[in-house]
Amino acid sequence: MAVFNNMLYAISNALLAPVIIALLILLGWTLILLGGFLKEMWERRVLRFELSRCVVLAKQGKVPTIEIWEKLSQIPSGLPRRFTLFVEDKFSDEKITTQALAQMENDVADAVAKHSFITRISPILGLMGTLIPLGPALSGLANGNMQELAGNLIVAFTATVVGLLISGLAYGIGLARRAWYSRDLNDIEFISNQIVVREKDYA
């Protein structure tokens, strides 16, 4: 049993460096996501204003559909921009708009999945980074080596804090983006349906 215990101890200690590196990579990735999130939040003021105007025009039914489409196409960023680039000038084709909406839903799911992955994996890595140094720390305590004990405890507690920080940031960003994209998709779907219906009536 001593041999197996030593093997497990060696494997556990060997995992510490990869775990710390993985946490640092996730932290960098999360900071990049945070920067993109803040930029997107700033741009959404214009996006929501213009998209809301398009929804109002679609509800009224007095403005020509081509004008509604042109206003939607002028939104410079976000899901409306992706939608209009995909559909191009076939805005009255129900099959094309349905395909575009499905493609955007897949893109949104992929984007949100990244946040979910970070939210779930970072606490696991943080916990591993906490538990792995405890073995050497207890060994240092048994040997009376307080410096080794303190050093390992610092690593353990820091890993926990970093893991939870990454998870919290990723969860908050993912939650906000899920709400944003859901609202945008609903508005775009309403506008496209109104355009298709009115084009059919004119036909």
C-alpha positions as CSV (number, residue, x, y, z in Angstrom):
1,M,0.0,0.0,0.0
2,A,2.9,2.3,0.7
3,V,3.9,2.0,-3.0
4,F,0.4,2.9,-4.2
5,N,0.2,5.8,-1.7
6,N,3.5,7.2,-3.0
7,M,2.4,6.8,-6.6
8,L,-0.9,8.7,-5.9
9,Y,1.1,11.4,-4.0
10,A,3.5,11.8,-6.9
11,I,0.7,12.0,-9.4
12,S,-1.2,14.5,-7.3
13,N,1.9,16.8,-7.0
14,A,2.6,16.5,-10.7
15,L,-0.9,17.8,-11.5
16,L,-0.4,21.1,-9.5
17,A,1.6,22.9,-12.3
18,P,-0.9,22.0,-15.1
19,V,-3.8,23.0,-12.9
20,I,-2.2,26.4,-12.1
21,I,-1.4,27.0,-15.8
22,A,-5.0,26.0,-16.7
23,L,-6.4,28.5,-14.2
24,L,-4.2,31.3,-15.6
25,I,-5.3,30.5,-19.1
26,L,-8.9,30.5,-18.0
27,L,-8.4,33.8,-16.2
28,G,-6.9,35.4,-19.3
29,W,-9.7,34.0,-21.5
30,T,-12.3,35.4,-19.0
31,L,-10.7,38.8,-19.0
32,I,-10.8,38.8,-22.8
33,L,-14.5,37.9,-22.6
34,L,-15.0,40.6,-20.1
35,G,-13.5,43.2,-22.4
36,G,-15.7,42.0,-25.3
37,F,-18.7,42.1,-23.0
38,L,-18.1,45.7,-21.9
39,K,-17.6,46.8,-25.5
40,E,-20.8,45.0,-26.5
41,M,-22.7,46.6,-23.6
42,W,-21.6,50.0,-24.8
43,E,-22.7,49.2,-28.4
44,R,-26.1,47.9,-27.3
45,R,-27.5,51.3,-26.5
46,V,-27.6,52.1,-30.2
47,L,-28.5,48.5,-31.2
48,R,-31.6,48.4,-28.9
49,F,-32.8,51.8,-29.9
50,E,-32.7,51.1,-33.6
51,L,-34.1,47.5,-33.2
52,S,-37.0,48.9,-31.1
53,R,-37.7,51.4,-33.8
54,C,-37.9,48.6,-36.3
55,V,-40.3,46.7,-34.1
56,V,-42.6,49.7,-33.8
57,L,-42.6,50.2,-37.5
58,A,-43.4,46.6,-38.1
59,K,-46.3,46.7,-35.6
60,Q,-47.8,49.8,-37.3
61,G,-48.0,48.3,-40.7
62,K,-47.9,51.7,-42.4
63,V,-44.2,51.8,-43.4
64,P,-43.2,49.8,-46.6
65,T,-41.4,46.6,-45.8
66,I,-38.3,47.7,-47.8
67,E,-37.9,50.7,-45.6
68,I,-38.2,48.5,-42.4
69,W,-35.6,46.2,-43.9
70,E,-33.2,49.1,-44.7
71,K,-33.4,50.4,-41.2
72,L,-32.7,46.9,-39.8
73,S,-29.8,46.6,-42.2
74,Q,-28.3,49.9,-41.0
75,I,-27.8,48.5,-37.4
76,P,-24.0,48.1,-37.4
77,S,-23.4,45.3,-34.9
78,G,-24.9,42.4,-33.0
79,L,-27.5,39.8,-34.2
80,P,-29.4,42.2,-36.5
81,R,-26.1,42.7,-38.4
82,R,-25.6,39.0,-38.7
83,F,-29.2,38.4,-39.8
84,T,-29.2,41.0,-42.5
85,L,-25.8,39.9,-43.9
86,F,-27.1,36.3,-44.1
87,V,-30.4,37.1,-45.7
88,E,-29.1,40.0,-47.9
89,D,-31.8,41.1,-50.3
90,K,-34.0,38.0,-49.9
91,F,-35.8,39.5,-46.9
92,S,-39.3,38.4,-48.2
93,D,-38.3,34.7,-48.6
94,E,-39.6,32.8,-45.6
95,K,-37.3,29.9,-46.0
96,I,-34.2,32.1,-46.1
97,T,-35.3,34.1,-43.0
98,T,-36.1,30.9,-41.1
99,Q,-32.7,29.5,-42.0
100,A,-31.0,32.7,-40.8
101,L,-32.9,32.6,-37.5
102,A,-31.9,29.0,-37.0
103,Q,-28.3,29.8,-37.7
104,M,-28.3,32.7,-35.2
105,E,-29.8,30.5,-32.6
106,N,-27.0,28.0,-33.1
107,D,-24.4,30.8,-32.9
108,V,-26.0,32.0,-29.7
109,A,-26.0,28.5,-28.2
110,D,-22.3,28.2,-29.1
111,A,-21.4,31.5,-27.5
112,V,-23.3,30.8,-24.3
113,A,-21.7,27.3,-24.2
114,K,-18.3,28.9,-23.8
115,H,-19.5,30.7,-20.7
116,S,-21.1,27.6,-19.3
117,F,-17.8,25.6,-19.8
118,I,-15.8,28.2,-18.0
119,T,-18.4,28.5,-15.2
120,R,-18.3,24.8,-14.6
121,I,-14.6,24.0,-15.1
122,S,-13.0,26.9,-13.1
123,P,-14.3,25.8,-9.7
124,I,-13.1,22.3,-10.4
125,L,-9.6,23.5,-11.2
126,G,-9.8,25.9,-8.2
127,L,-10.7,23.0,-5.9
128,M,-7.9,20.8,-7.3
129,G,-5.5,23.7,-6.9
130,T,-6.6,23.9,-3.2
131,L,-6.4,20.2,-2.3
132,I,-3.2,19.3,-4.1
133,P,-0.9,21.6,-2.0
134,L,-2.5,20.5,1.2
135,G,-0.5,17.2,1.1
136,P,2.9,19.0,1.1
137,A,1.5,21.5,3.6
138,L,0.6,18.8,6.1
139,S,3.9,17.1,5.5
140,G,5.7,20.4,6.2
141,L,3.6,20.8,9.4
142,A,4.5,17.2,10.5
143,N,8.2,18.0,9.9
144,G,8.0,21.4,11.6
145,N,8.7,23.2,8.4
146,M,6.4,26.2,8.8
147,Q,7.8,28.0,5.7
148,E,6.7,25.0,3.5
149,L,3.4,24.9,5.3
150,A,2.7,28.7,4.7
151,G,3.9,28.5,1.0
152,N,1.6,25.7,0.2
153,L,-1.4,27.2,2.0
154,I,-0.9,30.4,0.1
155,V,-1.1,28.5,-3.2
156,A,-4.1,26.6,-2.0
157,F,-6.2,29.6,-1.0
158,T,-5.1,31.6,-4.0
159,A,-6.3,28.8,-6.4
160,T,-9.7,28.8,-4.7
161,V,-10.1,32.6,-5.0
162,V,-9.0,32.6,-8.6
163,G,-11.3,29.7,-9.6
164,L,-14.3,31.3,-8.0
165,L,-13.5,34.7,-9.5
166,I,-13.3,33.2,-13.0
167,S,-16.6,31.2,-12.4
168,G,-18.4,34.3,-11.1
169,L,-17.4,36.5,-14.0
170,A,-18.2,33.9,-16.6
171,Y,-21.6,33.2,-15.1
172,G,-22.5,36.9,-15.0
173,I,-21.4,37.5,-18.5
174,G,-23.2,34.4,-19.8
175,L,-26.4,35.3,-17.9
176,A,-26.4,38.9,-19.4
177,R,-25.7,37.8,-22.9
178,R,-28.3,35.0,-22.8
179,A,-30.9,37.6,-21.9
180,W,-29.7,40.1,-24.5
181,Y,-29.6,37.6,-27.3
182,S,-33.0,36.1,-26.4
183,R,-34.6,39.5,-26.6
184,D,-32.8,40.4,-29.8
185,L,-33.8,37.1,-31.5
186,N,-37.5,37.6,-30.5
187,D,-37.5,41.1,-32.0
188,I,-35.8,40.0,-35.2
189,E,-38.1,37.1,-35.6
190,F,-41.1,39.3,-35.1
191,I,-39.8,41.8,-37.7
192,S,-39.0,39.2,-40.2
193,N,-42.4,37.5,-39.8
194,Q,-44.2,40.8,-40.3
195,I,-42.2,41.5,-43.4
196,V,-43.0,38.0,-44.9
197,V,-46.7,38.3,-44.0
198,R,-47.1,41.7,-45.5
199,E,-45.1,40.7,-48.7
200,K,-47.5,37.7,-49.1
201,D,-50.5,40.0,-48.7
202,Y,-49.2,42.3,-51.4
203,A,-48.5,39.4,-53.7
